[in-house]
Amino acid sequence: MDKKETSKQLIAKCSNLESLIDYQEGSVVSRAIIDKKTGSITLFAFDENQGLSEHTAPYDAMVYVLDGEVDVAISGKLLRLTKGEMTILPANIPHALSAKTRFKMLLSMVKS
């Protein structure tokens, strides 16, 4: 499957999430899969030692790790997630992510 396909081109097709996004050296890459008023689903690929600094979001979100290893801090509590694991980021609570290795994640945000 061509990685440049739009989300509409993914409808009613069998897709491997991990293969829909590539790592880039020294960068964080994102790709929106679904982006609606009610929520979004976004793929991310983080190079080693990259991350997202502490911030809050007004909506609950789920992080699902597709590849690699990441430290997730939620209101000061540190979690180490690896492939196949997930956590919930509660709305309006400070959180941050730090790649321990290259990692890919699926971020699902519910806006309601």
Order of alpha helices (4+ residues) and beta strands (2+ residues): beta-beta-beta-beta-beta-beta-beta-beta-beta
